[in-house]
């Protein structure tokens, strides 16, 4: 979508997608399909070993393709890659831990909370109070989470899997903020290699404090790690590339489709959420959309504000 204001004073909503936005739609579909795969792999591997193996494969794929660009690595790219890599390890690691005990559909919808968490995180860390629509989105997300996490509970209760998945959503919100922060200052190929390698190394290191047992050889584990590694490489490169031209708002609205795709895949595989939980999932998706809506004045008002000369100006 062009950023220039349309000539029609009362434009209709445009659903035309740019090439970068179409790429984000594609990777969102890929992303949504990974939940069920990871859920199944947890039968043969611990979470941190699998995440480490997955991102090692992803780093290798991107590193081979980007070999000629790597010698130009700058300090800013190294710093950005390490910071983003930390959030990736936390986000995917905790999400994978949660998938040991909750369904892929439930995990996907809880993970989608990273969208309303972005303005909330900016408020808590940077002191930037969220506006009206993000605040409404946060409230809807909280209600949706209550319904999704414990539709049969009599009080506020989260299982361990649900709790770590909520925390993973906070980490993913941090990843989105950092990617947008550095998107225009770094080379996509180099920073992607650094962040994937960082996420892999930290995940393998986490095996020690979590006392996770190393898995036996499994073709399911190996093929899933390689396949998801390739998908992760495509997803991370695409996010870093596309968010150079796609605003965070547009990108986030596209990412909102991720839990929907995951829910479709999970339902095909036989997963069923209770009716109240489905209502909670719907509220979370609604929260994602609402939190990114902007209340704008009409184009006429904007044009008058932009063209009217200020006091003391000649208006030329």
N, C-alpha and C positions, 0 to 999 in steps of 0.2 A: 504494500500500500504506500502511495506517495505521501511524503510528509507535508507537501505544499497544500495550502487550503484550497478546496475545490471551488470552481467558479459559481456553481449553483448555490444560491443563498440558503436553500433548504434541501441539502443533499440527503439521499437515502443512505442507509448503512451499506457499505461496500464489503462484499465477501470475497473480493479478488485477492488472491495470495501471490506474493512475490516468489521468486525462485528460492530465496533463503527461507521463507516461511513454509514453502512446500517441503523443503528439506527437514525442517523442524517437525512437521506433521509426520513424515516418514519415520524419523528416529523416535518419535513419541509412540508410534505403533510398535516399533522394535522394543522399546523400553517396557511397554506394557506386557509384552509377551515373555519377558525374562523372569517374572515373578514365579510362574508355575515351574519353570525349569529349575530355578534355585531351590524352590520348595522340595522338589523331588530329589535333588542332589544332596540335600541335608540328611538323607537316609544312609549315605555312604561316606560323608565327610563332615568335619567340624567346620564352623562358619569362617573363622579367621584364615585357616589354611586354604579354603576354597577361594576366598576373596583375594588372598595373596597370589594364588596361582592364576586366577582370572585376570588380575591386573598386570601380572608379569607377562602373560601372553599378549595382553593389549599393548603394553609398553614395547614389546618386541615387534609387533606388527607395525606400530607407528614409527618406531625407531628405524626399521629397515626402509620404509617408504621415505622417511625424512632424513636419511643418513647425511646427505650433502649439506643440509641446513644446520645440523647440530653444532659444528664448530663455531658458529656465530652466536652461541648462547651468551646472553647478557645477564648482569646481576639482577636486574628487574625481572627478567624471565625466570631466573632461578628462584627468586623470592616468591613470585606469583605461583610458580609451579609447586613449590613445597607447601605453601599455605593452602592452595586448593587441594593438593594431595592429602593433607591432613583431614580436611573436611570430607573428602571422598572415602577415606579409610573409615572414619567414624560413621558416615552416613550408610555406606554399603555394608560395613561390618555389623553394625547394630541391626540394620534391616534384615540381614541374613540370619543373625541370631534369632530374631523374632519369627522368621519363617520356619524355625524348628518346631514351633508349637501353635502357630496360627495359620489360617488358610492364605493362599496367594491373593485371593480377592480382597480379603480383609486387610492384608498387609499393604496392598496397593492403595486402597482408599485412605488408610491412616497416613501413609507416606505422602499423599497429596496435600496433607496439612502444611507442607513446607511453604505453600503459596501464601496463606494468611500469616504464617510465621515470619515471613520476610519483613513486613512493616512492624510486626511486634518485636522482632529482634533489633531492628533499627531503632525502635523506641527505647528498649532496655539498654542497648549498648551505646548508641550514638545520641540518645536524647531527642530523637525526631518523633514527635507524637503523630500517630497515624490519623489520617483524615476520616471523614464520615463513612465513606464506603468501605475502606479497609477495616474500620471498627465494626461495622455491621457484618462484614465477612468473618472477622475473628469470632464474633458471637455465634454466627451460624455454624462455623467450624466446630466450636466447642460443643454445641448442642448435638451436632451430627456425630461427633466423636463419642459422646455419651451413649447415643443410641446404637452406634456401630460396635463399640467395645463391649457393652454389656446389656444387650437387649433383654436378657432374662434376669438381670440382677435386680435386687431390691434397693441397692444403694450405689454410691460411687465406688466402683471397683475396677481395677485393671489387672489383667494377668501379666506375668512377666514378659511374655512375648509382645503384648500390646504396648507395654510401657517402654521397652527398648525401641520399638518401632516409632513411637512418638518422639523419642529423643533423636532417632535417626533423621526424622523429618526436620528437626532443628538444625542438624548438621548440614543437610542438603540445602536448607535455606541459606546457610552461611556460604555454601559452595556457589549458589546462584549469585549472591551479592559480590563475592570475590571475582567471579568470572566477568560480571558486568564492570567491576572496578578496573580490571586490567585489560579488558578486551581490545581496546584501541592502542595499547602500549606495547604489545608483545607479538612475537611471531607465533602463529597458531601451532605450527608443527613442533617447534622446540618446547613451548610451554606445555603442550599436551604430553610429550614424552616425559618431562620432568614430573608432572602431576601423577601420571600413571605409575611411573617407577617409584615415586614416593609412597603412593597408596599401597603398592605391592610390598615394599620393604617394611613399612610400618605394620601391615597386616601379619606378615610372617613373624615379626618381633612380638606381636601381641599373643602369639601362641604360648609363650613362656609364662607371662603373668596369669593368663586365663587357664593354664594347665590343660590345654586342649591336646588330645591324643592325635598323633599322626595317623591318617587313614591308610588302609591297605590299597594296593593298586586296584583301580576299577575303571573299566572303559567308559562307564557313565560319567565318572568324575573327570576323566581326561578329555573326552569329547565335549562335555559341557563347559569345561574351563577354556578350551580352545575356541569353541563356538561363541561363548559369551565374551571371551577376550576380544575376538574380532568385532563383535557387536559393540562392546564398550569403547573400542578404538574409534569406530565409526561415529558413535554417539558423542564422545568427547570432542573429537575434531570438528564435527558438525556444529556442536553447541558453541565452541570457541569462534568458528568461522561465521556462523549465521548471526550471532549476537553482536557482531560488528555493525550490521545494518538493520537488524530487527530490534525494536525497542524492548526493554525488559517487560513492559506491559503486554505487548503483543506476544512475546515469547512465552510468558507465563500463562496466558490464555490458551495457547496451543498445548503447552505441557499439561493443562487441565484435563486433556483427553486421555492421559496415561492410565489412570485407574479404571476408566471406562473400558479401554482395550484389555486391560488385565482382567477385569470382571467378565468380559465376553469370553476370553480364553479360558478362565477358570470355570465358567459355566459349561462350556463345551466339554471340559475335562470332568464334569460331574460335581463341581462344588456348588453348594446351595447356601445362600445366606437367609436367615429368618426375615420375615416381612419388615419388622421394626429396624433391623440392621440395614436393610435396603433403603429405608427412609433416611437413616443416618448417612448412608453413602451418598444419597441424592443431595442431602443438605451440605455435605462436604464439597461436592462438585459445584453446587450453587455458591458456596462460600468462596471458592476459587475464582469464579467468574465475577461475583459481586465485589470482591476485594480489589479487583483490577479495573473496575468501572470508574470513569471520571465524569464529574458533573461539569459541563462546559456551558458557557454562554453561547448565544446564537452567533453565527458568523457575522451578521450585521453589527452586533454590538462589539465584537472583536475588531472588525474593520474600522469602526468609528473610533475605538480606543487607540488603534494603531496609527490612524491617519490624522486625527485631530491634533493641531499644534498645542504644545504646552504653553503655559503662561510665561511670557518673556521670550518665546521663540518665534521666528519668522515663518516657520512652517515650510521652508523650501526643501 
